Amino acid sequence: MRSANVFTLLLTFAFLSAVHHTSAFWLFNVIFPPNATRPGVQSNDTPPIIIVPGNLGNRLEAKIDKPTLVHWMCYKKTEDWFSLWIDLNMFMPIGIDCWIDNIKLVYNKTTRQSSNSPGVEVRVPGFGQTYAIEFLDSNRLAGYFHTMVQHLVNMGYTRDGTVRGAPYDWRLAPNQNEKYLSKLKELVEEMYDLYQQPIHLLGHSMGSHYVLYFLNQQTQAWKDKHIKGFISLGAPWGGAIKTLRVIASGENDGIPMISNIKIREEQRMAVTNPWMLPNVDVWPKDHVLISTPNATYTNQDYEQFFSDMDFEDGWLMWEDTKNLTSGMQPPGVEVWCMYGVGIPTPVSYVYDGGYPDTDPVDYVYADGDDTVDSLSMSQCKRWIGQQEAPVHVTEFRGMPHLDMVFHHKVLGLMQQILEGQSDTPEEVDCRDDMIFKTIPKP
């Protein structure tokens, strides 16, 4: 076990040293998340909170008994469950082939449902607990919500008690995750009965879409009784333009051991990627999302976009999911919508003649958080005046997308909210707090 851990550490440092500057920035923060603030005066009156992570934001486990293998070195059968996401050994050259074959979904265009690869079972560990969202790997190297959870503990919260995680199969959109939504409702009601006070729901990135979809399925009477408020961090309310690149040519987020084209196979079959395509009601109809020597694609051209790639399943997935949250129906609870601004963020991709099997050769930038543009994230402002409950919007200038879950200024404002101070500033300046200056990808 010790030698395996040493190998994993060496592998971690190897790919950290190999990635380009901007990718090193987010990888550094994921693998070495900042420490939480020091413990303060603990309070016994901590309003319970449930955290819903973003895409890729919690562990997945698998058990396999496969009829065929993509490589003779891949495991064909396992007796026990093993880490599917995230296992740092998957970054090895052959490991990535085995991993993609295990994690990719199979879409049935007749039933309009997705299933695991033949011979693969996948489960989500740790529902109702925090470990599966604090660290994404069993070696506790890839930290995600650890700093936030520890900050809450320092406030007086208890892990798996007054603060809990609600991990899910992030490959699936809510329309194929009904059991998860039922479990989330049961968890809310369980915590309400246990602590005799309503619950805060917190979502990061795509997790906020899951929270919104969940709240929109509940009656107003149920929400008035059980939900204290909804804290949203970096939500792509109008969709994420980055998903177009992910679907078209793949996106390895700067990890050199994985080619963009290779990872594209898995990314295309995750239903949540078509779900997160830019909302046709948010972006101008003439805004070019992708341009090639032979075609340009706007949000009016999605069917052609998928057809030109010979990826009909993607078009069907988008049709299945496009209306789940695109209408931005108000959640019906008090909302604190927070997101980063002031960082150049791609809003259009330019390809050469190798499209879609090559990387973009140029980008068009607009304001955002380096992952999602401000136009998309600011759509929560539409709820102001559309519901009785207040809607508070705070923009963090200079805040990258991932840093929303562990930056001390976000955690400080979140603490004020949980302690009953509802009003929040319209803008918080974080530009002098960043260890690395985020720059556009070349």
C-alpha positions as CSV (number, residue, x, y, z in Angstrom):
1,M,0.0,0.0,0.0
2,R,2.8,2.4,0.9
3,S,4.5,1.9,-2.5
4,A,1.2,2.4,-4.3
5,N,0.7,5.7,-2.5
6,V,4.3,6.8,-3.3
7,F,3.6,6.0,-7.0
8,T,0.4,8.0,-6.9
9,L,2.2,11.0,-5.4
10,L,4.9,10.8,-8.0
11,L,2.3,10.6,-10.8
12,T,0.5,13.6,-9.3
13,F,3.6,15.7,-9.3
14,A,4.5,14.5,-12.8
15,F,1.4,15.7,-14.4
16,L,1.3,18.9,-12.4
17,S,4.8,19.8,-13.7
18,A,3.8,18.9,-17.3
19,V,0.6,20.9,-17.6
20,H,0.5,24.4,-19.0
21,H,0.1,27.4,-16.8
22,T,-3.6,27.9,-16.6
23,S,-4.3,24.2,-16.1
24,A,-1.6,24.0,-13.4
25,F,-3.6,26.8,-11.6
26,W,-6.7,24.7,-11.1
27,L,-4.9,21.4,-10.7
28,F,-2.8,23.0,-7.9
29,N,-5.9,24.1,-6.1
30,V,-7.7,20.8,-6.5
31,I,-4.8,18.6,-5.4
32,F,-3.6,21.0,-2.7
33,P,-6.7,22.9,-1.6
34,P,-6.2,25.9,0.7
35,N,-6.6,25.4,4.4
36,A,-9.8,26.4,6.0
37,T,-10.0,29.3,8.4
38,R,-9.1,28.6,12.0
39,P,-11.8,27.4,14.4
40,G,-13.9,30.3,15.8
41,V,-16.5,30.3,18.5
42,Q,-18.6,27.3,17.9
43,S,-22.4,27.6,17.8
44,N,-25.0,25.1,18.5
45,D,-27.5,26.9,16.3
46,T,-26.1,26.0,12.9
47,P,-28.8,25.8,10.2
48,P,-28.3,22.4,8.4
49,I,-26.9,22.5,4.9
50,I,-26.7,20.0,2.0
51,I,-24.0,20.4,-0.6
52,V,-24.7,19.3,-4.2
53,P,-21.4,19.1,-6.2
54,G,-20.8,20.1,-9.8
55,N,-20.0,18.0,-12.8
56,L,-17.2,15.4,-12.0
57,G,-17.6,16.6,-8.4
58,N,-18.0,13.4,-6.4
59,R,-16.6,9.8,-6.4
60,L,-18.0,7.0,-8.5
61,E,-17.3,3.3,-7.9
62,A,-17.6,0.4,-10.3
63,K,-17.7,-3.4,-10.4
64,I,-17.1,-5.2,-13.7
65,D,-17.7,-8.5,-15.4
66,K,-17.1,-7.5,-19.0
67,P,-17.8,-9.6,-22.1
68,T,-15.0,-8.0,-24.0
69,L,-11.9,-5.9,-23.4
70,V,-10.5,-2.9,-25.2
71,H,-7.0,-3.9,-24.2
72,W,-5.6,-7.2,-22.9
73,M,-4.1,-5.4,-19.8
74,C,-7.6,-4.1,-18.7
75,Y,-9.3,-6.0,-15.9
76,K,-12.1,-8.2,-17.2
77,K,-13.8,-9.0,-13.8
78,T,-13.6,-7.6,-10.3
79,E,-15.1,-9.2,-7.2
80,D,-15.2,-5.9,-5.2
81,W,-16.1,-2.3,-6.0
82,F,-13.2,-0.1,-7.1
83,S,-12.7,3.6,-7.6
84,L,-13.9,4.7,-11.0
85,W,-13.7,8.5,-10.4
86,I,-11.2,9.5,-9.6
87,D,-8.3,7.0,-9.7
88,L,-5.0,8.8,-10.6
89,N,-3.7,5.6,-12.1
90,M,-6.2,6.2,-15.0
91,F,-3.8,8.8,-16.3
92,M,-1.4,6.1,-17.4
93,P,-1.3,5.5,-21.2
94,I,-3.2,2.1,-21.1
95,G,-5.2,3.0,-18.0
96,I,-7.1,5.7,-19.8
97,D,-8.4,3.2,-22.4
98,C,-9.6,0.9,-19.7
99,W,-11.2,3.8,-17.8
100,I,-13.0,5.2,-20.7
101,D,-14.5,1.8,-21.5
102,N,-15.7,1.4,-18.0
103,I,-17.1,4.9,-17.4
104,K,-18.7,5.7,-20.7
105,L,-22.5,5.5,-21.1
106,V,-24.5,3.8,-23.9
107,Y,-27.4,5.8,-25.2
108,N,-30.5,4.0,-26.5
109,K,-32.2,6.3,-29.1
110,T,-35.4,4.2,-28.9
111,T,-36.0,4.4,-25.1
112,R,-34.1,7.7,-24.9
113,Q,-32.3,6.3,-21.8
114,S,-28.6,5.8,-21.0
115,S,-27.1,2.7,-19.4
116,N,-23.6,1.7,-18.3
117,S,-21.3,-0.2,-20.6
118,P,-22.0,-3.9,-20.9
119,G,-20.7,-5.7,-17.9
120,V,-20.2,-2.6,-15.8
121,E,-22.1,-1.6,-12.6
122,V,-21.6,1.9,-11.3
123,R,-22.6,3.3,-7.9
124,V,-22.3,6.6,-6.1
125,P,-20.8,6.2,-2.7
126,G,-21.3,8.4,0.3
127,F,-24.8,9.8,-0.1
128,G,-25.6,11.9,2.9
129,Q,-22.0,12.0,3.9
130,T,-19.2,14.5,3.0
131,Y,-16.2,12.3,2.2
132,A,-17.2,11.6,-1.4
133,I,-17.3,15.4,-2.2
134,E,-14.4,16.5,0.1
135,F,-11.8,14.4,-1.8
136,L,-12.4,12.8,-5.2
137,D,-9.9,10.0,-4.6
138,S,-9.3,7.5,-1.8
139,N,-5.8,8.8,-1.3
140,R,-7.3,12.2,-0.3
141,L,-5.1,14.1,-2.8
142,A,-7.7,15.5,-5.1
143,G,-9.6,17.9,-2.8
144,Y,-12.8,19.6,-3.8
145,F,-15.2,20.6,-1.0
146,H,-12.8,19.7,1.8
147,T,-11.9,23.3,2.6
148,M,-15.5,24.4,2.7
149,V,-16.6,21.5,4.8
150,Q,-13.7,22.1,7.3
151,H,-14.7,25.8,7.4
152,L,-18.2,24.7,8.3
153,V,-16.9,22.3,11.0
154,N,-14.9,25.2,12.4
155,M,-18.1,27.2,12.6
156,G,-19.7,24.4,14.7
157,Y,-21.2,22.1,12.0
158,T,-20.7,18.4,12.2
159,R,-19.7,16.2,9.2
160,D,-22.5,13.9,8.2
161,G,-24.7,15.6,10.7
162,T,-25.6,19.3,10.2
163,V,-23.5,19.4,6.9
164,R,-24.0,16.6,4.4
165,G,-23.2,15.9,0.8
166,A,-25.6,14.8,-1.9
167,P,-23.4,13.2,-4.5
168,Y,-24.9,11.8,-7.7
169,D,-24.1,10.2,-11.0
170,W,-23.0,13.4,-12.8
171,R,-23.0,11.6,-16.2
172,L,-26.8,11.7,-16.1
173,A,-29.2,14.7,-16.3
174,P,-32.1,14.9,-13.8
175,N,-34.6,13.3,-16.2
176,Q,-32.6,10.1,-15.9
177,N,-31.8,10.5,-12.2
178,E,-35.3,10.2,-10.6
179,K,-34.0,7.9,-7.7
180,Y,-31.4,10.5,-6.8
181,L,-34.0,13.3,-6.6
182,S,-36.2,11.1,-4.4
183,K,-33.3,10.4,-2.1
184,L,-32.5,14.1,-1.9
185,K,-36.0,14.9,-0.8
186,E,-35.9,12.2,1.8
187,L,-32.5,13.6,3.1
188,V,-34.0,17.1,3.4
189,E,-37.0,15.8,5.3
190,E,-34.8,13.6,7.5
191,M,-32.6,16.5,8.4
192,Y,-35.6,18.8,9.0
193,D,-37.1,16.3,11.4
194,L,-33.8,15.7,13.2
195,Y,-32.8,19.4,13.7
196,Q,-36.3,21.0,13.6
197,Q,-35.3,23.7,11.3
198,P,-35.3,24.2,7.5
199,I,-32.3,23.3,5.3
200,H,-29.9,25.4,3.2
201,L,-29.1,23.8,-0.2
202,L,-25.8,24.7,-1.8
203,G,-24.9,23.9,-5.4
204,H,-21.7,24.5,-7.3
205,S,-21.7,24.9,-11.1
206,M,-23.9,22.2,-12.7
207,G,-24.9,21.1,-9.2
208,S,-27.0,24.4,-9.0
209,H,-29.0,23.3,-12.0
210,Y,-29.7,20.0,-10.2
211,V,-30.9,22.0,-7.1
212,L,-33.1,24.3,-9.3
213,Y,-34.6,21.3,-11.0
214,F,-35.2,19.6,-7.7
215,L,-36.9,22.7,-6.2
216,N,-39.0,23.2,-9.2
217,Q,-40.5,19.7,-8.7
218,Q,-41.6,20.5,-5.1
219,T,-44.8,22.3,-4.0
220,Q,-44.4,25.8,-2.5
221,A,-45.9,24.6,0.8
222,W,-43.1,21.9,1.0
223,K,-40.4,24.4,0.2
224,D,-41.8,27.0,2.7
225,K,-41.5,24.3,5.4
226,H,-38.3,22.5,4.6
227,I,-36.0,24.9,2.7
228,K,-34.2,27.9,4.3
229,G,-32.5,29.1,1.2
230,F,-30.4,28.2,-1.9
231,I,-26.8,29.2,-2.2
232,S,-25.6,29.0,-5.8
233,L,-21.9,29.2,-6.7
234,G,-20.7,29.7,-10.3
235,A,-23.8,28.3,-11.9
236,P,-23.9,28.2,-15.7
237,W,-27.6,29.3,-15.7
238,G,-27.5,30.1,-19.4
239,G,-25.5,27.1,-20.3
240,A,-21.7,26.7,-20.8
241,I,-20.1,27.4,-24.2
242,K,-17.2,25.2,-23.2
243,T,-19.4,22.2,-23.6
244,L,-19.5,22.8,-27.4
245,R,-15.7,22.3,-27.5
246,V,-16.0,19.3,-25.2
247,I,-18.5,17.6,-27.5
248,A,-16.8,18.6,-30.8
249,S,-13.1,17.9,-30.2
250,G,-12.8,16.9,-26.5
251,E,-11.2,18.7,-23.6
252,N,-8.6,17.2,-21.3
253,D,-8.3,20.3,-19.2
254,G,-4.5,20.4,-19.8
255,I,-3.7,16.9,-18.5
256,P,-1.0,15.8,-21.1
257,M,-1.4,12.1,-20.5
258,I,-4.9,12.2,-22.0
259,S,-5.5,13.4,-25.6
260,N,-8.5,15.5,-26.2
261,I,-9.7,13.2,-28.9
262,K,-9.4,10.1,-26.7
263,I,-11.4,11.7,-23.8
264,R,-14.0,12.9,-26.3
265,E,-15.4,9.4,-26.5
266,E,-16.5,9.4,-22.9
267,Q,-17.5,13.1,-22.8
268,R,-19.9,12.8,-25.7
269,M,-21.8,10.0,-24.0
270,A,-22.3,11.9,-20.8
271,V,-25.9,13.3,-21.1
272,T,-25.0,16.3,-18.9
273,N,-22.8,17.8,-21.7
274,P,-25.6,18.3,-24.2
275,W,-27.8,19.4,-21.3
276,M,-25.4,22.3,-20.6
277,L,-25.2,23.6,-24.1
278,P,-25.8,27.4,-24.3
279,N,-29.5,28.3,-23.8
280,V,-31.2,29.3,-27.0
281,D,-33.1,32.0,-25.1
282,V,-30.0,33.6,-23.5
283,W,-27.5,34.0,-26.3
284,P,-28.1,36.1,-29.4
285,K,-29.3,34.0,-32.3
286,D,-26.4,35.3,-34.4
287,H,-23.6,34.7,-31.9
288,V,-21.1,32.3,-33.5
289,L,-20.2,29.6,-31.0
290,I,-18.0,27.5,-33.3
291,S,-16.5,28.5,-36.7
292,T,-14.7,26.3,-39.2
293,P,-13.5,26.9,-42.8
294,N,-16.7,25.2,-44.0
295,A,-19.4,26.2,-41.5
296,T,-20.4,28.4,-38.5
297,Y,-22.6,27.2,-35.7
298,T,-24.9,29.4,-33.5
299,N,-27.5,28.2,-31.0
300,Q,-29.9,27.9,-33.9
301,D,-27.7,25.2,-35.5
302,Y,-27.5,22.5,-32.9
303,E,-29.1,19.8,-35.1
304,Q,-26.6,20.6,-37.9
305,F,-23.8,20.8,-35.4
306,F,-24.4,17.2,-34.3
307,S,-25.2,16.0,-37.8
308,D,-21.9,17.3,-39.2
309,M,-20.1,15.2,-36.6
310,D,-22.2,12.1,-37.3
311,F,-23.4,12.2,-33.7
312,E,-27.2,11.9,-33.8
313,D,-27.3,10.7,-30.2
314,G,-26.0,14.0,-29.1
315,W,-28.9,15.8,-30.8
316,L,-31.4,13.4,-29.2
317,M,-29.8,14.0,-25.7
318,W,-30.1,17.7,-26.2
319,E,-33.8,17.4,-27.2
320,D,-34.3,15.2,-24.1
321,T,-32.8,17.8,-21.7
322,K,-33.0,21.2,-23.3
323,N,-36.2,22.2,-21.3
324,L,-35.2,20.8,-17.9
325,T,-34.0,24.1,-16.5
326,S,-33.7,26.4,-19.5
327,G,-36.9,28.3,-18.6
328,M,-35.3,29.5,-15.4
329,Q,-38.4,29.0,-13.4
330,P,-37.8,30.7,-10.0
331,P,-36.9,28.3,-7.2
332,G,-39.4,29.8,-4.8
333,V,-36.9,30.1,-1.9
334,E,-34.5,32.8,-0.9
335,V,-31.5,32.7,-3.2
336,W,-27.9,33.8,-2.9
337,C,-26.4,33.7,-6.4
338,M,-22.6,34.1,-6.4
339,Y,-20.2,33.9,-9.3
340,G,-16.8,35.1,-10.6
341,V,-16.3,37.8,-13.1
342,G,-13.4,39.8,-14.6
343,I,-11.5,36.9,-16.2
344,P,-11.3,36.3,-20.0
345,T,-13.4,33.4,-20.9
346,P,-13.9,31.7,-24.3
347,V,-17.3,32.4,-25.9
348,S,-16.4,31.2,-29.4
349,Y,-14.0,28.6,-30.8
350,V,-12.2,28.8,-34.1
351,Y,-11.1,25.6,-35.8
352,D,-9.1,24.9,-38.9
353,G,-9.7,22.3,-41.6
354,G,-9.0,19.4,-39.2
355,Y,-12.3,20.0,-37.3
356,P,-13.6,18.2,-35.3
357,D,-10.6,16.1,-34.8
358,T,-8.2,18.9,-33.9
359,D,-8.1,21.5,-31.1
360,P,-9.3,25.0,-31.7
361,V,-6.7,27.3,-33.3
362,D,-8.2,30.5,-31.9
363,Y,-10.7,31.8,-29.3
364,V,-13.0,34.8,-28.9
365,Y,-13.1,35.9,-25.3
366,A,-15.6,37.7,-23.1
367,D,-16.0,38.4,-19.4
368,G,-16.4,35.4,-17.1
369,D,-14.7,33.1,-14.5
370,D,-12.4,31.3,-17.0
371,T,-14.9,28.5,-17.5
372,V,-18.4,30.1,-17.7
373,D,-19.2,33.5,-19.2
374,S,-20.9,36.3,-17.1
375,L,-23.9,36.4,-19.4
376,S,-24.8,32.9,-18.5
377,M,-24.1,33.1,-14.7
378,S,-25.9,36.4,-14.3
379,Q,-29.2,34.9,-15.5
380,C,-30.2,34.4,-11.8
381,K,-30.9,38.2,-11.8
382,R,-34.1,37.4,-13.7
383,W,-35.6,36.0,-10.5
384,I,-35.5,39.3,-8.8
385,G,-39.2,40.4,-8.6
386,Q,-40.4,37.1,-10.0
387,Q,-40.8,35.4,-6.6
388,E,-41.7,36.5,-3.2
389,A,-38.5,35.3,-1.6
390,P,-35.5,37.7,-1.9
391,V,-32.8,37.1,-4.5
392,H,-29.2,38.3,-3.6
393,V,-26.6,38.5,-6.3
394,T,-22.8,38.9,-5.6
395,E,-20.1,39.0,-8.2
396,F,-16.6,38.1,-7.2
397,R,-14.2,40.1,-9.4
398,G,-11.1,38.0,-10.4
399,M,-12.6,34.7,-9.0
400,P,-11.9,31.5,-11.1
401,H,-14.7,29.0,-11.4
402,L,-13.3,26.3,-9.2
403,D,-12.0,28.6,-6.5
404,M,-15.6,29.5,-5.6
405,V,-15.7,26.4,-3.3
406,F,-12.6,27.3,-1.2
407,H,-11.8,31.0,-1.5
408,H,-11.8,32.6,1.9
409,K,-14.0,35.5,0.8
410,V,-16.6,33.2,-0.5
411,L,-16.5,31.1,2.6
412,G,-16.7,34.3,4.8
413,L,-19.8,35.5,3.0
414,M,-21.3,32.1,3.1
415,Q,-20.7,32.1,6.9
416,Q,-22.5,35.4,7.2
417,I,-25.5,34.0,5.3
418,L,-25.7,30.9,7.5
419,E,-25.4,33.0,10.6
420,G,-28.5,34.9,9.5
421,Q,-27.1,38.0,7.7
422,S,-29.1,37.8,4.5
423,D,-27.9,40.9,2.8
424,T,-24.8,40.5,0.7
425,P,-22.6,43.0,-1.3
426,E,-23.2,43.3,-5.1
427,E,-19.4,42.9,-5.7
428,V,-16.4,41.6,-3.9
429,D,-12.9,42.3,-5.3
430,C,-10.6,39.2,-5.2
431,R,-8.0,40.3,-7.7
432,D,-5.2,40.8,-5.1
433,D,-5.9,37.4,-3.5
434,M,-5.0,35.1,-6.3
435,I,-1.7,33.1,-6.0
436,F,-1.5,32.8,-9.8
437,K,-2.8,35.3,-12.3
438,T,-5.2,33.5,-14.6
439,I,-4.4,34.0,-18.3
440,P,-6.2,32.8,-21.4
441,K,-5.3,29.4,-22.8
442,P,-3.1,29.7,-25.9
